[in-house]
Each structure stands twice: as C-alpha cells, then as structure tokens.
Amino acid sequence: MSSCSICETLDNISEDSEDWIQCDICGKWFHVKCLNMKSSDVNEILSYHCKKCEHSKGASILKRRSKRAKVNIDYVALNDGDSFAIDKSIHPHVHKFHDFPVHVDRTKGVYVDIMDTLTFDYAVSTKLKRPILIPCESEIDVGMKLPCKKDSITIDYILDKVGDDQPVEVMDVLSQQGVSPGWNMKQWRDYFSTDKESRDRIRNVISLEVSSVDGMGKDFTRPQMVEELDLVDKVWNDPSDRPQVTKYCLMSVGGSFTDFHIDFGATSVYYTVLSGAKTFLMFPPTTDNLSLYTSWCLEQDQNYMWYPEYSKTLHGKATTPSDGFKVTLKPGDVFIIPSGWIHCVYTPEDSLVIGGNFLTTMNMKTQLDVYNIEKKTGVPLKFRHPQFNKVIWLASYYYLNNKQEFVKDIGYVKPEVKEESDDLPVVNHPKTIISTMIKHLEDHYQTSKTSQVAKKSIPTQLIGKDIPDYLSKLESWYNEF
C-alpha cells in the first residue's frame, strides 16, 4: 500500500498499471487522473519527472516517434556526470522552449522594432534598446553585401571556400560542450549532409569565423549601421592583430539548441539567415534579469534549470525573469540583437547563417557590467571577447583625443536648460560612460601589477608608461561634463 502524492489516497500500486505513474527522479507515485493525464499519455512517456523535479532535472522525456524500434537514449546527463535517461534526439529544454507563450507577430513592432530603416543615427538616438528585425519581404537596402547570391551559399560552397582541413568547433547540443577530438570542415560537411534519421546525435557549429576567407568574409560587407557603430574598427591601431569576431558562419542542424547566454563582452550582434530558420527566446538586460542570470549561472544544477522559471528573492519577494518573448527568423531576415540581451536559440530545420559581433561606445556600461558577470561566473577566457581590455584602453585614448566624436557616438545632446536630473548617472550620460570606463581601467591596471597578460594588454606606446598620470587625464575629461 502507498499513497498518491497529490490526493494522498492509499491504494495498491502496480508498476504495470496505467492508473499510476512514478517519478523517475524522486520515486513518488501519482494517480494518472490526479495529474489530469490520460492512460494513453502514460504510454508516450519514457521518463516521468514530477512538477517538483522538473525544476531541477527538466521536463519528462517523451518516447521518440520513429521508424526505428529503439529510442536513442543517452545515459549521461547534460555535462556533470549524473546518470539518467536522456533522449539524444532532443535537448531536454526544447519542450519548455516550445511551450513559452509569447511569440512576436512579424507584422507588429510590439517586442522588436520592425524597421523601415537601419542607420547609425537611429541606433544612437534609440541606444538600441530593443532588437531590430528587417523582414525578408522588405526592399530596404541596409548596406549589406553577401559574397554571392544567398541561395548559392550551401554547405558545399562553404567547404570549398574554407577548405577540407579547416578546424571547426563542433558543439554537442545535449551537453552544450565542444566535441573532442575536434572535427575538420569535411567531417562537418559529411555530417550536415546526412538525413536527420542517420545522425547519431545533434551537433552544432556556431563559431566558425570567416573574416579572412576569400569568397566568404573577405567578400562580405556587414550592414552599414554595424560598420559605423563598431568600436573596434574605430580604435584598433593594428589591423593584423584585430580581434576576429566580426564575421561568423553558423551551421546548425534541425533540433539544435543553444541554452541561455549573453554574447561575449555583451557585444551586439547582427544576424542574417541564408537558409532554414531560427527562433530566439530573449530577455532584456534589466537589473533584475541580469541578477537572476548571474545567480542562475552559478547554480550547481544550472544545466537542468530552465532560466525563465528560475526564481530568487529580490527586493523582498520571489522574482523570475520578466519581459521575455520569442521571435522566428526566416531566410533573408536581418536581425540586430542589442548589447547584453539574454537569449537562447532553437533551430527548427537545417540552417545556414552569417552574423557577427560588435562592441559599441554607447553600450559601454552594459559591456563592462557583463564583463564583470563573466569574471564572477567563471566564463573561460576562450569564450570571452578577445583582447577586450586592450579595446577599452584604446577606446579611452581615442576618445580622449577625439572628444566631439565621443559625444556623437553615444548620441548625447546636451540639454539647453540644466535640469535637476541632469546630474543623475543615467546609463548613456557621458559622465556615466567615462566613469565606468575609468573604474574598469583602474581595476585592470591594479591587476597588471601581478599579471603579465594584463600588463601586455595596456598600450603604453600610446598612452605612456605613467598609467596613474593617464588615468588622471581621463578624470579631467570626466569633469568637463
């Protein structure tokens, strides 16, 4: 005799009975009717997770509908050694991804800006607070040039341009970790070209940088707005040593899923789908959302936790991430993800994408805040913006000597009449951006006293060897506002 964990009624339990179902995590039993389920529903479940266990271990695993008799099961969990069944045909969070209710209407700019323009002036005037979608149906010229016709960029075209032996970092979707040993482009092409039923598990390539490849990055021009906003383009003084993050080729098979993240250094992102489709689930970088994201990243069982359901006590009450929505991209769409947005990505069908990352001056505070989140949460250096600290030093020097351009690049218009609120440290006020930058450089200078890596990233050939004197010059600039 045992009792149902919902109605607490005692009864005889038979594991073969369709009237009962047991949670495979905690072992508790439930009446099927108390769960508002049908007997036929039970037969479709491979591994049942009760509501309480869903929070930490993800949704119940359903049996795979396939011509094959045996479900493809992985008995190693996402990446931390637990042993329970996972269907290798789908990431455990995808069911909840599909169930998320808020989906953008592509004809209405409710959650994203459906734009009829894409300009530098628009970006700095709005500070890119919301994602921008230029639909494929639009005739707008955003200044972007592909290396050839969109339909001609296939997996074989990419292989031809980058070469058979080009290393590619392949991600295992279930573990969200890189595949070892590494693959080359020919191995990836062969995998990508097989039919879905023949793939042993879901893999993804999202970090093939092609800016130096003939017929790819060298012959591809980013949207004009991106070209004008890119901080690294503006301040980097050695083209041969420039961080390579501007032009990526993303190759994702259907079913690929990338869990919630913020792009390295809170870079903004431009994105255009060549073939297939992508669906984003996004949350804005509000103070509360970033606080929840930081805590979520530090959770021991983070991989089993669905970020939109993550809860923490803030301001004296239980808080979950807010203002999230999904948006689906089709071939030909151009999409701009602003700085710091928290997002995950699902690929409903095999897809090819060209996109890239860029830092901006107007989003300096968010970028530096996220840099600190990356440090706090232990993001490995290989997944951070390359030479990020050197970029900030170079930016400080460039704008110290081009002050009017700084004002233009952050879209600051000095009020004609000084208001009481003018002294408040709003995010995009010059004083806020400069003070945040000074604080970051002061901290990095202290680190450089004991770290050769940090020391080498300070461009003393430009700013001089007297770092405290240089920081004093930045303080004087701050006081001009």
TORLUM-44585 format. One line per 2 residues: their letters; for each residue x, y, z of C-alpha. Coordinates in nm, 3 decimals, decimal comma. Each point is the difference from the previous one (the first is absolute). Layout:
<recs>
a) X:Y:Z  ...
</recs>
This chain:
<recs>
ms) 0,000:0,000:0,000  0,113:0,353:-0,078
sc) -0,156:0,339:-0,056  -0,038:0,240:-0,290
si) 0,221:0,304:0,059  -0,283:0,228:-0,116
ce) -0,324:-0,137:0,154  0,179:-0,210:0,268
tl) -0,246:-0,288:-0,056  0,141:-0,340:0,101
dn) -0,018:-0,271:-0,264  0,181:-0,303:-0,140
is) 0,264:0,106:-0,249  0,103:-0,213:-0,293
ed) 0,277:0,124:-0,223  -0,186:-0,148:-0,294
se) -0,317:0,194:0,077  -0,097:0,288:-0,226
dw) -0,184:0,157:0,295  0,326:0,092:0,171
iq) 0,327:0,158:-0,106  0,326:0,032:0,194
cd) 0,245:0,290:-0,017  0,333:-0,139:-0,121
ic) 0,190:0,261:0,199  -0,151:0,007:0,351
gk) -0,187:-0,331:-0,017  -0,339:0,137:0,111
wf) -0,321:-0,148:-0,144  -0,298:0,186:-0,147
hv) -0,349:-0,086:-0,122  -0,007:0,062:-0,374
kc) -0,341:0,166:0,041  0,140:0,232:0,272
ln) 0,253:0,124:-0,257  -0,285:0,064:-0,249
mk) 0,162:-0,253:-0,233  -0,146:-0,275:-0,213
ss) 0,117:-0,360:0,005  0,117:0,047:-0,359
dv) 0,219:0,288:0,116  0,185:-0,233:0,239
ne) 0,094:-0,227:-0,288  0,172:0,292:-0,174
il) 0,229:0,079:0,295  0,349:-0,144:0,014
sy) 0,109:0,161:0,328  -0,255:0,180:0,219
hc) 0,109:0,304:0,205  -0,250:0,141:0,250
kk) -0,060:0,373:0,029  0,249:0,039:0,282
ce) 0,276:-0,191:-0,177  -0,065:0,180:-0,329
hs) 0,148:0,311:0,157  0,343:-0,157:0,041
kg) 0,006:-0,285:-0,253  -0,212:0,132:-0,286
as) -0,325:-0,121:-0,153  -0,100:-0,365:-0,035
il) 0,164:-0,178:-0,289  -0,244:-0,117:-0,266
kr) 0,047:-0,306:-0,213  0,141:0,080:-0,340
rs) -0,237:-0,053:-0,290  0,216:-0,177:-0,254
kr) 0,001:-0,287:-0,245  0,274:-0,149:0,213
ak) -0,116:-0,231:0,276  0,246:0,125:0,261
vn) 0,008:0,350:0,146  0,343:0,160:-0,025
id) 0,093:0,053:0,365  0,299:0,161:0,167
yv) 0,057:-0,112:0,359  0,237:0,286:0,082
al) -0,166:0,329:0,088  0,073:0,340:-0,146
nd) 0,359:0,035:0,115  0,050:-0,073:0,366
gd) -0,002:-0,375:0,033  -0,353:-0,080:0,122
sf) -0,138:-0,322:-0,144  -0,358:0,011:-0,119
ai) -0,158:-0,046:-0,339  0,006:0,279:-0,255
dk) -0,141:-0,032:-0,350  0,289:0,087:-0,231
si) -0,241:0,128:-0,265  -0,101:0,310:0,199
hp) 0,145:0,230:0,264  -0,196:-0,029:0,329
hv) -0,090:0,372:0,001  -0,152:0,005:-0,350
hk) -0,348:-0,101:0,120  -0,011:0,301:0,231
fh) 0,142:0,216:-0,274  -0,292:-0,092:-0,224
df) -0,247:0,055:0,285  0,119:0,357:0,067
pv) -0,314:0,198:-0,088  0,119:0,341:-0,126
hv) 0,090:-0,003:-0,370  0,065:0,313:-0,205
dr) -0,242:0,088:-0,278  0,232:0,082:-0,290
tk) -0,240:0,270:-0,120  -0,016:0,188:0,329
gv) 0,284:0,168:0,187  -0,114:-0,092:0,350
yv) 0,313:-0,169:0,135  0,247:0,076:-0,279
di) 0,034:0,296:-0,233  -0,129:-0,104:-0,344
md) 0,202:0,256:-0,191  -0,020:0,191:-0,323
tl) 0,350:0,136:0,061  0,329:-0,111:0,151
tf) 0,232:0,294:0,056  0,267:0,123:0,236
dy) -0,215:0,298:0,099  -0,290:-0,228:0,093
av) 0,228:-0,223:0,205  0,156:0,276:0,208
st) -0,330:0,183:0,048  -0,175:-0,314:0,134
kl) 0,314:-0,153:0,158  -0,118:-0,330:-0,155
kr) -0,221:-0,079:0,295  -0,201:-0,261:-0,193
pi) 0,090:-0,259:-0,266  -0,050:0,110:-0,360
li) -0,152:-0,220:-0,271  0,024:0,085:-0,368
pc) -0,238:-0,260:-0,151  0,102:-0,191:-0,311
es) -0,301:0,146:-0,181  0,147:0,349:0,043
ei) 0,165:0,175:-0,291  0,223:0,200:0,235
dv) 0,368:0,026:-0,091  0,187:-0,026:0,330
gm) 0,339:0,024:-0,168  0,076:-0,370:0,043
kl) 0,165:-0,192:-0,283  0,020:-0,381:-0,009
pc) 0,291:-0,170:-0,181  -0,248:-0,146:-0,251
kk) -0,373:-0,062:-0,034  -0,153:-0,118:0,325
ds) -0,128:-0,327:-0,150  0,350:-0,083:-0,125
it) 0,153:-0,009:0,347  -0,037:-0,368:0,082
id) 0,199:-0,231:0,226  0,203:-0,107:-0,305
yi) 0,068:0,364:-0,093  0,130:0,064:0,353
ld) 0,218:-0,314:-0,013  0,147:0,114:-0,331
kv) 0,092:0,342:0,141  0,143:-0,096:0,338
gd) 0,157:-0,332:-0,105  -0,039:-0,364:0,107
dq) 0,251:0,025:0,284  -0,135:0,319:0,159
pv) -0,052:-0,077:0,372  -0,356:0,060:0,122
ev) -0,114:0,005:0,361  -0,295:-0,239:0,011
md) -0,239:0,030:0,294  -0,190:-0,297:0,138
vl) -0,352:0,136:0,053  -0,088:-0,223:0,297
sq) 0,312:0,083:0,201  0,042:0,355:-0,137
qg) 0,372:-0,083:-0,014  0,253:-0,021:-0,280
vs) 0,057:-0,338:-0,167  0,341:-0,158:0,063
pg) 0,203:-0,082:-0,199  -0,073:0,292:-0,231
wn) -0,145:-0,028:-0,348  0,105:0,149:-0,332
mk) -0,230:0,159:-0,254  -0,026:-0,312:-0,216
qw) -0,116:-0,209:0,297  -0,256:0,265:0,081
rd) -0,125:0,021:-0,360  -0,044:-0,377:-0,010
yf) -0,197:0,007:0,325  -0,209:0,303:-0,099
st) -0,086:-0,156:-0,338  -0,142:-0,322:0,144
dk) -0,372:-0,034:0,054  -0,138:0,064:0,348
es) -0,072:-0,365:0,081  0,362:-0,097:-0,069
rd) 0,157:0,247:0,243  0,111:-0,169:0,320
ri) -0,058:0,316:0,206  -0,060:0,375:-0,041
rn) 0,305:0,217:-0,064  0,047:0,366:-0,079
vi) 0,267:0,238:-0,134  -0,036:0,361:0,113
sl) 0,356:0,132:0,017  0,159:-0,030:-0,346
ev) 0,149:0,348:-0,054  0,047:0,069:-0,373
ss) 0,105:0,366:-0,023  0,333:-0,092:-0,166
vd) -0,144:-0,260:-0,241  -0,018:0,079:-0,373
gm) -0,350:-0,045:-0,134  -0,140:0,029:0,353
gk) 0,100:0,271:0,247  0,231:0,188:-0,235
df) -0,285:0,037:-0,248  -0,272:0,066:0,256
tr) -0,094:0,348:0,122  -0,185:0,038:0,329
pq) -0,305:0,229:0,026  0,109:0,363:-0,030
mv) -0,133:0,083:0,347  0,221:-0,270:0,150
ee) 0,304:0,126:-0,190  -0,054:0,349:0,143
ld) -0,070:-0,113:0,357  0,282:-0,253:0,040
lv) 0,228:0,132:0,276  0,291:-0,230:-0,088
dk) 0,001:0,125:-0,360  0,028:0,353:0,134
vw) 0,277:-0,041:0,258  0,210:-0,302:-0,095
nd) 0,341:0,112:-0,124  0,139:-0,329:-0,133
ps) -0,220:-0,165:-0,266  0,214:-0,314:0,001
dr) -0,073:-0,062:0,368  -0,370:0,091:-0,003
pq) -0,238:-0,221:0,204  -0,170:-0,239:-0,243
vt) -0,365:0,013:0,104  -0,164:0,194:-0,281
ky) -0,110:-0,264:-0,251  -0,117:-0,346:0,103
cl) -0,154:-0,280:-0,202  -0,249:-0,195:0,213
ms) -0,100:-0,348:-0,117  -0,274:-0,164:0,206
vg) -0,193:-0,320:-0,057  -0,370:-0,020:0,081
gs) -0,059:-0,045:0,372  0,309:0,195:0,104
ft) -0,043:0,196:0,320  0,236:0,246:0,168
df) -0,092:0,067:0,362  -0,035:0,348:0,149
hi) 0,306:0,221:-0,025  0,117:0,356:-0,055
df) 0,233:0,051:-0,294  0,359:0,046:0,114
ga) 0,076:0,344:0,140  -0,367:0,092:-0,051
ts) 0,077:0,056:-0,365  -0,288:0,091:-0,226
vy) -0,071:-0,246:-0,282  -0,108:0,026:-0,362
yt) -0,153:-0,312:-0,149  -0,134:-0,102:-0,338
vl) -0,151:-0,338:-0,084  0,116:-0,145:-0,332
sg) -0,210:-0,316:0,014  -0,220:-0,178:0,253
ak) -0,135:0,181:0,305  0,094:0,107:0,353
tf) -0,215:0,076:0,304  0,132:0,216:0,284
lm) -0,140:0,020:0,353  0,124:0,330:0,143
fp) 0,001:0,199:0,324  0,114:0,364:0,028
pt) 0,306:0,081:0,216  -0,191:0,162:0,284
td) 0,167:0,017:0,340  -0,222:-0,277:0,136
nl) 0,039:-0,224:-0,306  0,380:0,033:0,012
sl) 0,002:-0,073:0,372  -0,209:-0,312:-0,055
yt) 0,220:-0,101:-0,294  0,314:0,032:0,213
sw) -0,148:-0,212:0,280  -0,131:-0,255:-0,251
cl) 0,349:-0,034:-0,153  0,143:-0,071:0,345
eq) -0,252:-0,274:0,084  0,152:-0,347:0,030
dq) -0,291:-0,149:-0,196  -0,028:0,284:-0,248
ny) -0,011:-0,234:-0,299  -0,327:-0,149:0,123
mw) -0,160:0,335:0,084  -0,216:0,183:-0,251
yp) 0,106:0,364:0,031  -0,351:0,150:-0,055
ey) -0,118:-0,194:0,308  0,302:0,082:0,214
sk) -0,100:0,177:0,320  0,190:0,202:0,257
tl) -0,102:0,239:0,274  0,060:0,357:-0,118
hg) -0,133:0,313:0,170  -0,162:-0,222:0,262
ka) -0,204:-0,215:-0,238  0,045:-0,304:-0,223
tt) 0,096:0,118:-0,348  0,027:-0,176:-0,336
ps) 0,134:0,134:-0,333  -0,242:0,246:-0,160
dg) -0,098:0,140:-0,339  0,115:-0,301:-0,203
fk) -0,121:-0,080:-0,352  0,076:-0,223:-0,299
vt) 0,071:0,115:-0,353  0,046:-0,221:-0,305
lk) 0,232:0,095:-0,287  -0,045:-0,111:-0,360
pg) 0,245:-0,001:-0,293  0,095:0,355:-0,096
dv) -0,088:0,156:0,337  0,252:0,238:0,154
fi) -0,006:0,004:0,379  0,182:0,221:0,251
ip) 0,041:-0,123:0,360  0,089:0,292:0,229
sg) 0,269:-0,006:0,268  -0,053:-0,226:0,300
wi) -0,321:-0,178:-0,104  -0,041:-0,342:0,160
hc) -0,112:-0,254:-0,258  -0,014:-0,362:-0,109
vy) -0,036:-0,127:-0,357  -0,189:-0,291:-0,155
tp) 0,048:-0,120:-0,359  -0,318:-0,158:-0,139
ed) 0,167:-0,113:-0,325  0,349:-0,022:-0,146
sl) 0,124:0,356:-0,028  0,290:0,213:-0,122
vi) 0,056:0,348:0,142  0,251:0,281:-0,035
gg) 0,036:0,232:0,296  0,249:0,166:0,227
nf) 0,068:0,194:0,318  0,090:0,362:0,063
lt) 0,068:0,225:0,298  -0,147:0,351:0,009
tm) 0,089:0,314:0,191  -0,357:0,077:0,105
nm) -0,035:-0,341:0,170  0,327:0,028:0,191
kt) -0,156:-0,033:0,346  -0,195:-0,315:-0,089
ql) 0,308:-0,151:-0,164  0,215:0,062:0,308
dv) -0,274:-0,125:0,234  -0,026:-0,326:-0,195
yn) 0,380:-0,031:-0,007  -0,017:-0,006:0,381
ie) -0,280:-0,258:-0,011  0,222:-0,218:-0,220
kk) 0,279:0,024:0,256  -0,235:-0,072:0,291
tg) -0,156:-0,304:-0,169  0,334:-0,140:-0,118
vp) -0,053:0,020:-0,376  0,316:-0,153:-0,157
lk) 0,224:0,248:-0,184  -0,059:-0,177:-0,332
fr) -0,368:0,097:0,022  0,064:0,369:0,077
hp) 0,061:0,288:-0,238  0,364:-0,026:-0,116
qf) 0,224:0,283:0,123  -0,297:0,170:0,162
nk) 0,208:0,203:0,246  0,227:0,131:-0,273
vi) -0,308:0,118:-0,191  -0,112:0,203:0,305
wl) 0,344:0,159:0,044  0,010:0,088:-0,370
as) -0,355:0,138:0,014  0,088:0,224:0,295
yy) 0,304:0,138:-0,184  -0,186:0,048:-0,327
yl) -0,285:0,195:0,156  0,226:0,199:0,233
nn) 0,148:0,137:-0,321  -0,328:0,011:-0,198
kq) -0,248:0,135:0,253  -0,259:0,123:-0,248
ef) -0,011:-0,340:-0,165  -0,063:-0,156:0,340
vk) -0,306:0,221:0,047  -0,123:-0,096:-0,348
di) 0,059:-0,372:0,047  -0,205:-0,016:0,320
gy) -0,276:0,220:-0,143  0,027:0,256:0,281
vk) -0,180:0,330:-0,041  0,073:0,248:0,277
pe) -0,326:0,145:0,136  -0,046:0,371:-0,066
vk) -0,124:0,051:0,354  0,173:-0,185:0,281
ee) -0,258:-0,209:0,185  0,026:-0,141:0,350
sd) 0,018:-0,349:-0,145  0,289:0,088:-0,230
dl) 0,255:-0,103:0,262  -0,150:-0,345:0,051
pv) 0,223:-0,283:-0,129  -0,226:-0,126:-0,279
vn) 0,144:-0,286:-0,204  0,072:0,197:-0,318
hp) 0,112:0,327:0,156  0,364:0,084:-0,089
kt) 0,099:0,016:0,366  -0,142:-0,348:0,063
ii) 0,181:-0,151:-0,297  0,331:0,170:0,081
st) -0,013:-0,079:0,372  -0,084:-0,366:-0,067
mi) 0,287:-0,019:-0,245  0,243:0,165:0,246
kh) -0,101:-0,243:0,277  0,057:-0,295:-0,234
le) 0,343:0,129:-0,108  0,103:0,070:0,359
dh) -0,088:-0,358:0,097  0,182:-0,138:-0,303
yq) 0,308:0,210:0,079  0,009:-0,148:0,352
ts) -0,026:-0,349:-0,151  0,287:0,078:-0,237
kt) 0,236:0,041:0,295  -0,012:-0,375:0,059
sq) -0,109:-0,132:-0,342  0,221:0,011:-0,309
va) -0,301:-0,069:-0,223  -0,182:0,304:0,137
kk) 0,317:0,210:-0,020  0,054:-0,083:-0,368
si) -0,355:0,110:-0,086  0,068:0,360:0,110
pt) 0,110:0,198:-0,310  0,274:0,202:0,172
ql) 0,143:0,097:-0,340  -0,311:0,217:-0,037
ig) -0,101:0,106:0,348  0,348:0,013:0,153
kd) 0,159:-0,202:0,280  -0,132:0,224:0,278
ip) -0,339:-0,167:0,037  -0,115:0,202:0,307
dy) 0,068:0,322:-0,192  -0,202:-0,129:-0,296
ls) -0,291:-0,094:0,226  0,013:0,354:0,145
kl) -0,044:0,137:-0,353  -0,312:-0,214:-0,035
es) -0,129:0,140:0,331  0,050:0,353:-0,135
wy) -0,196:-0,093:-0,311  -0,280:-0,135:0,222
ne) -0,014:0,335:0,181  -0,060:0,187:-0,327
f) -0,361:-0,125:-0,004
</recs>
